[in-house]
Amino acid sequence: MTTTREAQRGVRRTTTAGEPSARRLATRERLMDAAVELFGERGVLAASVEEICERAGFTRGAFYSNFESKDELCLGVLQRKGEQHLTAMQAAIDAIPDLQGRTMSTEELIREAVRVFLEAQPKEVPEQVAMMELRLHAVRTPELRAGWLAVHEGISKSVSDLLAIALDRVGARLAMPSDQVIELLGAVYETTVSMSLLRGEERSTGLAQQLATLLDALIETDCTP
């Protein structure tokens, strides 16, 4: 059976050169953080490599020693976001045994797991806007689409593995294929966040309720054949 850790590792990039140094990882993180800020403020195309480097406090040499291009950095941001989702899912799954000890109903378990999932994720508005900008950039950039879809599929597979672990722990099953469930959850997540941003809200009103309601409809607790 796939473990939580194995599912998380499914989206992580591996290289023949081994794990990068802590300093290199820190540099990559700062460059991606700077890029996310600029993408959220001005869009992907308007943010140059030079501006990203300036915002991060690095030279162009530091950028190109970590990323071959701005598009590769974009894929790195998506990869990192996927890992954040997986970390949040793991936190929710790890809470299940404690929640079951409170003799909570399946509906209550779902709502509490969703709360834990959302609390474990970054909530900064610039990052939310940046992710929308990145999706649009991928749509507009044919040479980026294959890489974007490959990362997305890897993340979706890992999310599916984690969802299977969670359902197994509570003795439940999905009413439809897991890949369709994940796409629906993603659509609800993105739409609710977008509407909250349009309303000028700092936090997405109703997101937890929307996700929990959808999961209630898609999860069956009677696993009898």
Secondary structure, DSSP 8 states (H G I E B T S, - for coil): ---HHHHHHTTS---TT-S--HHHHHHHHHHHHHHHHHHHHH-TTTS-HHHHHHHHT--HHHHHTT-SSHHHHHHHHHHHHHHHHHHHHHHHHHTHHHHHTTT--HHHHHHHHHHHHHHTS---HHHHHHHHHHHHHHHH-HHHHHHHHHHHHHHHHHHHHHHHHHHHHHT-EESS-HHHHHHHHHHHHHHHHHHHHHTT-SS-TTHHHHHHHHHHHHEE-----
